[in-house]
Amino acid sequence: MVANMINMNLFLKLRNIIIGNWRNLTGYQSDETKRRRYICKSCEHNIKFSGIRVCDCCGCPIKSKTTVESEKCLMNKW
């Protein structure tokens, strides 16, 4: 049961990263995306890793995570 939940969470995280990357490639940017990125820009958890800005709480690429409506900030900032 626990293994299934971990696999599902990993699947959803990967799915959202793919959706976010696709939206970035197509230039999609909603007002909510802009608001989230503004908050993340000054966050202490925003770090540069291998040339990409990621959240050091969850490991997600910020540019991708902020474009997916179902994503949440683990620090409850958005």
Secondary structure, 3 states (H helix, E strand, C coil): CHHHHHHHHHHHHHHHHHHHHHHHHHCCCCHHHHHHHHHHHCCCCEEEECCEEEECCCCCEHHHHCCCCCCCCCCCCC
